[in-house]
Amino acid sequence: MTWTTDNQKNLMLFSGRAHPDLAQAVADELGIKVTPQTARDFANGEIFVRFEESVRGSDAFVLQSCPHPLNQWVMEALVMIDALKRGSAKRISVILPFYPYARQDKKHRGREPISARLIADLMKTAGADRIITVDLHTDQIQGFFDGPVDHMHALGQLAGYVRDNYSTENVTVVSPDSGRVRVAEKWADALNGAPLAFIHKTRDPLVPNQVKSNRVVGEVDGRTCVLIDDMIDTGGTIAGAVRVLKDAGAGDVVIATTHGVFSDPAAERLANCGAKEVIATDTLPIPHEKRFDNLTVLSIAPLLAQTIREVFENGSVTSLFNGSA
């Protein structure tokens, strides 16, 4: 008696309920379908998930963005991972376009948590083998997860849009604080060696989401300023930075960010802060009520689809960034 087995790899994409449009866009890029599932909430808030197809032996990719209410979507991701593990998926890769709790990556004072590490531990304990994410708040978060982490960058999409729509000869790249100067340097390289500036600011550690911007360090007078940040939450920091740049004589100010959290009153602030354009990606869903006239949203789906393809085919993720990631 002889046995034959079909050991072909089987890629399956799963979507949480937080951002189904992004998952569908990724599936379209890959030429596959999002695996059907039943997902519902019990009356007391418990989450139930069941996949409608066999996942045994699959290379499973779980895509879950984490907008408000963030904790619900984190828990849903954990439940999905557990269902895949118990359904005998061969490998489970979790795609977190916006890594939750990324701002809590270190202790500022005693008796504080490092919640970004906690998220990594929860994902690993649930059964995740790999994490794929985009533009972490700080690079060292990659070390929190005991396994491979593919840290993708939206710089290509964002800087490409700026190059296509603005003259780079008169552009200055501006970091909203001294901590993001290294990222600004990569932006400067992508914009044909544009000069750099940063905004010196102070923050009260006891009061979240409130920043006092002080002054510009660098030459911005009469120049088009590309103000960059990894995320915009309430918009206070960025709106204050635009005012400081305008006071320093800057010409047009273009804001570029990967994660448009846009908690209230961000939309109002950004619409009225004096910026010519705000460019964001769709790592998080941006509903109609959070959109405004000078907002441009770029799709992150092609980058995520390319990453999934390279991981599935055991290729090089670094090759997506010309070896510079």
N, C-alpha and C positions, 0 to 999 in steps of 0.2 A: 504494500500500500504506500502511495506517495502523497505528499502534501505540497500544495503550492500556495503561496501567499502573495498578496498584493501590498507591497511596501512603499507604494508611491506616497509622497508627502501630500497632505491635504490641508490647504489653507482655509481657515474659517474666520470670518469677521463678525464680531458681536458689538452691539451698541447699547450703551445705557440710555436712559430716557432724557438725559440732560441736554444733549445736542444731537438729535437724530439727523438733522440736515447735514452736519459735517460728516457723520458716518456714511450717509448715502453718497455724498460727494467723493469720499475716499473709495467706496465700493465701485463707483462709476469709473474712477481713474484706474482701478485694478481690473475692471471687467468681471467682477464677481457680484454676489448679492450679500446683503446683510442677513445673517442667520435669523430666521423668525424665532420669536420668543414670547412667552407670556410674562408680563411684569405688572404687579399691582401692589397697592398699599392696603394693609389691614386698617381697621378703624382706629387702632391705637398707634398707627404710624409704622408698624413693622412692614418690611419689604419682602415680597415673594417674587422669585424669578424661576422660570423653567424654560429650557430651550426645547424647541419643537422638532429638532433633528438630532441624530446621534452625533456626539462629539468625540467618541472613542478614537484615540490615536491621532487626533488632529493637532495641527499647529495653530493654536487659538490666539487671536488678537482681540483684546477687549478695549474698546475706545470709550472713554468716559471723560467728558469735560466736567468742570466743577464750578458752575456759576452759583448764585444764590438760589436756594438754600444749600450752601456748600456741603454741610455735614450729611444731608440726605443723600447726595450723589456719591460722596465717599463711601458711605455704607452700602449703597447699591452696588458699587464696583466690587467691594469685598464679598458681597453675597454672590455676584456673578462669578468671581474667581473661585469661590468655594464650590459652586455648582459645577463648574468645569473640572475642577480637581476631582470631585466625586463622580463625575461622568467619564473619567479616564482620558482626559485630554493629554496628549503627549508633552506639549510645551505650552505655557501660558505667558503671553506677553501683554502687559498692560500699557495702553497708550493714554497718558495723562497730558494732553496738550498744555493745560495750565495746571502746574503742580500745586496741590492744595497745601496751605500752611507754609509756603516757601519763605515768607517773611520772618517766620520764627525759626531761624536756622542756627541761632546761638543764644546764649544767656547774656543779657545786658546787665542784669543785677542778680543777686542771690534769690533762690527759691522760685525761679522761672523755669518753664518747660522748654525743651527743644522739640517743638511739635513737628517740624519737618522730618526729623529722625523718626518720630513716632509713626508718621504716615508710611515711611519706608518699611518699618518693622511690621506694621499691620498688613501691608501688601505681601510681604514675604511670608508671614505666618498664614495668610489666607491661601497661599499657593502660587503666587506670581514667580515666574522664573526670570523675567526681564521687565524693565521699565523703559518706555520710550516717552520722551517729554520734549518740550520746546522752550528755549530761553528761560532757564532756571534763574531765580532771583540772585543766587550766588552759585558758582561752579561747584563748591565743595559739597553741595547737597548730593551730588553723584556718589560720594563715598558713604552715604548713610545706608544705601541699599546693598545687601550682601548678594550681589549678582550683577550681571551686565546692565549698564544704563546707557542708552543711546540718547545723548543730549543734542538735540537738533537746534538749528538756528534759523530764524526768519529773516536774517540780515539780507540774504539774497533777494527775497521778494520785496522787502521794504526799500532797500537801497536801489534795486533795479527800477522800482516805480519812481523814485526821486530822480534818478539819472534820466529817465524817459520824459519827465515832465518839468524839470528845472535845469537851468544851466549850472553845471558844476564849477564853472570858472569863478563864480562869485559866492560860493557856498562856504559857510563855516559850520562845522559839526559842534553842537553844544551838548555837554553832559549836564544834567540837572543838579549834580553834586560831584564831589571829588571821587566818590566811590565807583563811579561808572566811567572813569576816564579810559580804562583799558578797553572797554567796549567801544567807546567813542573813537579810539585809535583804529579799530577794525572798520568802523564806519568811514573814517577818513580815507583809509586805503581803498575802500570800495567806491568812494566818490573821487577817485583820481587824485589822491593826496591833498584833500581839502584841509585847511587849518583847523585847529581845535580851540575850544573855549569851554569853561565850566563855570557853574554858578556856586558861589560860596553861600552856604545856608546853615541855619541852626534849627534844631528840632528839640522839642521838649519830650523827653522819654516817658513822661507821665501822661501825656495827652496824645492819643493816636490820631493820625490823619490830619495833623496840624503842623505846618512847617512855615518858618519865616525865612524867606529868601532875602539875601543881602545884596551881593554885588557880583558883577561879571568879571571873571579873570580871563583875558584874551581879547582879541580884536574882533568886534562885531559891527562897528559903525558902518552903516550903509550896505551891509552884506545880508544875503539870504541865509537865515539861521535854521538849521535842521536840528531840532531839539528832540533828543532820543531818551527813551526809558523802556524798561522791560514791561511795566504794567502801569495803567492809570486806574486808580480806584475812585476816590471822590473828586480827583482833579485839582485839588488845592495846590499841590506842589507844582504841577505843570502850569496852571494858570498864573501862579505867582512868578514862575520863571519867565513866562512870556512878558509879563509887565516889566520885569527887570531888564530884559533884553530890549524892549521898546524904549525904556528910559535911557538905555545906553546907546541909542541911535540905530538899532538894528532895522533893516528893511523888512521884508516879509519873513514871518516865522512859520515854519512847517513843523508840526509835531508828528513824530513817528514812534509807535509803540507796538509791541507784540500782542499784549493781553489787554483788551478793553473791558476791564471789570465794570467800570462806569456805574458805581454806586451813586445814588442821589447825594448831592446835586451835580454830578459830574457833567451830564449833558448840557445843562444850562451854563455851567462855568466855561466849558470848552467852546460852546457856541458863541460866547460873549467875551472871551479873553483877548481877542485881537489876533489870534492865529489865522493865517490864510487857509490852512488845511490841516486836518487831523487824519493821519493814516494809521490804521490798525489792521490786524488780521482777525480771522474768525476762529481763533482757538477757543474763544468763549462765544456763546450766542449773544448777539446784540439785537434785542427786539426793537420793534418800530418806535416805541416810546423813548428809547435811549438813543435814537439816531437824530442827527441834526444836519443842516444843509452842507456844512463844510467837512463832513465826515466821509472818508473813503475806506471801505473794508475790502481787504485782499484775502483770497482763499488760501488757507494753509493745507488744503487737501492734497495738492500735488506733491508737496514735500512729505507728508505723512505716508502717502501711497508709495512713493519711491523708497522710503525707509522700510516699510513693511516688505516690499519686494526684495530689498537687499538682505534683510534679516531672514526671510523665508528661504531665499536661495543661497544662504551662507556667503553673501557677497560683502562688499566693503561699504559701510555707512559713511566712513570718512571720505570716500571718493565723491560723495555728493557735494562736498565743500572743497573740491580740488586738493584734498590732502591737508587742508589747513584747519580742520576742526579740532 
